[in-house]
């Protein structure tokens, strides 16, 4: 059985589905503060908090857990700057509680949901896994702190881990079961689609004077289904002894600008909406694009669903089908 912390969240729910298809038995562990009970879809679930060591101890005692996929945590950059204590409490202290529970029960395999935010402002693009890690906000720093903790648990206790550093997760399940529904919503593609649906009066372009082809930020968007498949392939490789503990970027190796996302959304939805140009947001690098050679070499993984049109179309279809977000 595979414990999936945060398994009722956006990326966790897609990965639970992928685990089932691959023949694994997932167990969702979630406190439902941001996860959705509707995303459980018949999967066994344990309601608990990673910051509560008693909750973790009960879950590990009640179920025969062989490995862990760790998604649970806080992930809003702006909130992390305003309330850094919440991020170190959840992402680091909660993560350490999970590592201690695994150590106590002899569970050796861990896939961690990390982030390109650990790199900070890139010194070169695309960004390789060997790039210096200098996070510029508490969110990225808390992710990096847990990465370091895993390395030392590996040295001291034999933990086997992969730290999967995502770039910009986006899109929705092709069958319309799961999608992106955050509160508050801070990600560009759902905000653009909310504007297309008439739920928001406008979408803001935060900065038009970056050193990029059209002056707006460029990001590497990866379909959430591709992320899910990478977790399953990583788990299989780790448990099969075919891969050493390490960090791996998950992205496409190419980027799309804010303007390109807006124009693609207008074309795919057939809706026009107002895009208002505003000043830069502090701390936004001009471009974040992944170097993806290691994922292909180590896991045999590449992004196959991550074209921008497919990402936007899948997110729009999910929202239109469910009316859950928009």
Residue, then its C-alpha position, 0 to 999 in steps of 0.5 A: x500500500x502506498x500512502x499519499x499525503x495530500x492525496x485529495x489535492x490537485x496533483x495528489x488526486x491525479x497521482x492516486x488515479x495513476x497509481x491505481x491504473x499501475x496496479x498500486x493500492x493507494x491510501x489517501x492521507x489528508x486533513x482536507x484543509x485544501x483537499x476535496x472530499x469529492x476527489x477521493x473517488x472510492x479510494x481508502x482515506x485516512x483523515x489526519x494532519x502531517x503535523x500531528x505525529x499521533x495521526x501519522x502513527x495511527x495511519x502507519x499502524x493501521x495499514x501495511x504501508x510500503x512507500x510514501x508519496x508526499x504532496x501535503x503542504x502549503x504552496x502559496x508564495x505570497x502567503x509564505x512571505x506574510x506568514x512564514x511560520x505556517x510554511x516551516x510548521x507544515x512543510x518542514x516540521x510536518x515533513x519531519x514528522x512524516x520522516x520519523x513515522x517512516x523511520x519508526x515503521x521501517x518504510x524506506x521509499x519516499x517520493x517528494x513533491x518539491x518545486x523549482x522555487x528551491x532554485x530562486x532567481x535563475x542564473x541560467x535557463x534552462x535550469x538544471x538540477x545542479x543549479x544553485x539553490x537560493x530560494x527567494x521566499x519562505x515557500x521555496x526555502x521550506x521545500x529546500x529545507x525538507x530536501x536537505x532533511x531527506x538527504x540526511x535521513x538517507x545517510x543516517x537511516x537508509x531512506x530511499x527518495x526522489x525529490x521531484x522539482x515541478x515547474x508550473x503544474x496545470x491542466x486537468x484529468x482528461x476524463x473530467x474527474x479532477x481539476x484545479x480548484x484552489x481557494x484562493x486561486x493564484x495560478x495563471x491558467x485558472x485565473x485566465x479561464x475564470x476571466x473567460x467564463x465571466x467569473x472574473x472581470x479581468x486577468x492581470x498581466x503582471x509586468x510587460x517589460x521583462x527581457x523576454x520576446x513579448x515582455x511578459x514572464x515565461x514559464x514551463x507549463x507541465x500537464x498534471x497528468x504528466x506529473x502523475x505519471x512521473x511519480x508512478x515511474x519514480x516509485x516503480x524505479x525506486x522500489x525496484x532498485x533501479x535509481x539512486x536517491x536524487x532530485x529530478x526536474x519535471x518540466x517540458x524544456x520550453x516555455x510560454x509567455x503570459x501573453x501566449x497563455x491569454x491568446x491560447x485561452x481566447x482561441x480555445x474557449x472562443x471567449x474574449x476577456x479583458x487583460x489589464x497590464x500592471x506593474x511587475x510583481x516583486x520576486x518574479x523571474x523573467x523565465x523559468x524553464x526546466x532542463x529535462x535531460x535527467x528525467x529522461x535518462x533516469x526515469x525514461x520519462x518525458x512530458x507527452x500531454x503538456x502542449x499549451x493547447x492541451x493543457x488549457x483545453x483539458x482545464x476548460x473541459x473539466x470546469x465546464x463539465x463540473x461547474x466546480x470551479x467556475 
